[in-house]
């Protein structure tokens, strides 16, 4: 949906054979095993998909470009796995970052391409919704993991040592299946902002299985710039821009259709 106010990582990684294990429902072949990069550092490959494993046990599933499906790793402790993102900036060692929430606390994990897990913190505030890693230009939070809580409406930054800071309360309506859900940092070159609207029958925001779009002209007219953070609410897709320098500023950008049920990351199409 278009309109002036409406929505319309590093190369080459080596997986150890011990870390790659087929699981129920996997395809007949395993994901390809790759060697380390020329710099001697193992990194997650950019052509594989990593997803939270919410059935048949917990952990992270990896899918390669040939359709091979495998378990990368399991995660310690209990709770709901609800966030996953690459560290594209590097302060977390270019690893995969995952959150797991239990009650009012969140455990945050960093996972390398061999499936080795480091617990960054077990005592972060409750977060549920999208994750993003801030570019170096994002004020005092450059390189931090940015996480949100859809229930309270708070936006947090988590440093590599596990320290947590509250960035802002962006003003999007908050609550279960309503508050902040999707995040995405604006790249250096971009065209439109895109986010998924998932069909969810029986929900007050039932969605319609579409990809919603905010065109580049709308983003530009609102002053959105590379390095800014776009945030969208789960119920109704209200979207704001967050810019941090010495202080953080929040600007309303767009509203979606009232039925919208937003899930996943905000991504940006390439410049044509």
N, C-alpha and C positions, 0 to 999 in steps of 0.2 A: 504494500500500500504506500503510495507516494503522497506528497503534500508538504506544505511548508511547516506543519507542526505535527506530522504523523509519520508513523512507521510505514511504510509501504514494505629448526634448531640446529644446531650445528651438525656437520656431516659425519657420517660413519661411526658406528659403534660395534663393539664386539660383545656378543652374548656368550656366556659360558654354557657348555652343554648341560652342566648341572643345574643352571638357572632355568633352562627352557624345558618345560615338561608339558606334554599333551594332556588335555583334560577332556571330560565328557563333551561330545558335540564338536570336537576339533576335526579339522580336515585331515586327510591321510598323510600329508607331509608337514614337517616342522618348518617354522620360519627359518630363513637362511641365517647362517652364523657368519658374522663378519669380523674382520680383524680390527685392531685399533687404528686410529687415524695416523697420518704421517707424523704428527707431533707427539705421538706416544700417549695420547690421552683417549680413554674410552668414552664415547658419547652416544647418546640415544640417536638412532637413525631417523632421518626426516621422512622416510617413505614407509614407515610402519605406523600402525594405529595402536594406541594404548587406551584401554578402557577399564573402568571399575568392574570387578566381577561380583555381581550381586546374587548369583545363583550357584548351586553346587559348591559352596564354600566361598571364602572371601579372597581378596587379593587383587592383582592386576593382570589382565589378559592382554597379550600382544597378538596382533594380526598383521602379517606381512603382505606385500603387494601381490603375491601369488595365491593368497587366501589361506595360508597356513595360520593356524590358531593354536596358541599355547599359553600356559600359565607362566608369567614372568616371575611372580613371587607371591607369597601369602603375607598377610600383615598381622603383627601381634596385637593383642588387646581386643576388646569387644566394642560394638557400636555400629553406627550407620556410616558407611563410606559414601561421601557425598560431594567430593571435590577432587579434581585432577587437572594438572597443568604442567607444561614444561618450564623449566628455568632457562629462559632464552637470554637472560642478562649475564648470568654466570656467578653471582654471589653465592648460590647454592651448589656450585660445581656442575652446572649444566645437567642437573638430575631431574627426575620426575617427582613432582610434589603432590602429595595426597593428604586429604583430611578425613578423619573419622570422628564422628560426634556421638557422645553418650551423655545424656542428661544436659547439664549446663556447661560441660567441658568438651574441648576438642583436642584430639591428638593429631599432630602433624608429622608426616613422614617424608623423608627424602630417599629416593630409590635410584640406584645407578643401573647401568645397562646389563650388569651381571645379576641383577635381582637382589643386591645387597641393600638392606634397609637400615636407615638411621632415624631414630626418633628425635625430632627437633624440639618438641615440647609436648607434655601431656596435659598442660593446664591452661591452654588458650581458651578464651571465651567461646561460647557456643557459636558456631558459624554454620550456615546452610545456604548454599547458592553457589554462584560461579566463583572461580579463582582466576587471578591474573598475576603476572610478575611485572613489577614496575620497571620502566627503563631508567637509566641513570639520571635522566633529566627531571624525574618526578620529585623534586624538592628533597626534603630530609628522608623520604621514603624510597629513594632510588634503589633499585635492586631488590626491594623487599617483596614478600608474598602478600598480595592484597586479597582479603577475604571479607565476606559480608554475612550478616545475619538477617535473613528475611523476616524473622519474628520481631526483633527489636528495631530494625532499620539502621543498625550501626555498621560502619565500614572500618575495617581494621588493617593495619600493616604488621606483618610478622617478619622480624629480622632473622638472619641465619642462625643467630645464637638463641632463638626462641623468644626473644623479647617482643611483647605485643603493645602496639600503640593504637589508640582510636584516632582515625583520620577525620571522620565527619559523620553526621547523620544527614544524608542527602535530601531528605524531605519526601521521598517516595512513600506512598502508603505502605504500612508494614503489617505483617501477620502471616500465618501459615498459608502457603499457596498464593500470597499477595505481594509480599515485599521483594527486596532486591534479589534477583536471580542470576542475571547474566552480566558479564563484564568483558571489556576488551580495550586494550590500549591502541590508540590511533597510530598506525605506522607512518614512516616518513613519506611514502607515496601511497595514495588510496583513492578510491572512487566512492563507492557506496558502503554504508554499514548494513550488515545482514544479521538476522537472528531467527531462530526457529520458533514457530508457534505450534505447539503440540496439541493434538486433539485429545481431550480428557473428558469423556462423557460423565455427566453427573456432577461435575465441578461447577461452582458459580462462574468460573471463567473456562468454558468448555473447549476453547481453542478450535482450530480448523485445519491443522496439518498443512500450513503454508510457511514459506520463507518470507518474512517481513523485511522491508527495506526503508532506510532513510537515505535519500539521494544526496550526492555530493554537494549539490547547490544548497540544500537545506543545512547541511553541516557547516559549509563555508560561511553562509550568511549568519549563522549563530556564533561564528568565531572559533569553531572547533579546529584544533591544530594538532600536528604530530606530537606525540608524547602525552596527550590528554587521555583520561580514562572515561569511557562511556559505560553507563550503568543502566540496565533496564529492569523494571519491576515484573514479577512473574504474572500478576493478575492485571491485565490491561496494557502492559508494555510502556508505561510512562518511563521516559528516558531522560537522563541528565548527563551533563559533562562535568568532570571533576579535573581541575588543574591545580597542581601543587608547586609552589615555589617556596618562599619563606613561610607562606600560609596557603591554605587550600581554599579554592573558590568553586562553588557549585552553580551551574547554569542549566535551566530547563531547556531541553532540545525538542522533544517530540512526545506525542501520545499515540498509543495504538488503539485498535478497536476494543470496545469494552469486553468482548468475549475472548480476547487473546490470552493464551496460557503459555508463557515464555519459558523455554528450557535451553540449556547449553550456553556456549560462549558466544559473545558478539564477535563477528569476524568482518573483514573488510575486503571488498573486491579490488582487484588491481586496476590501475589506471589504464584505460583503453588507448 
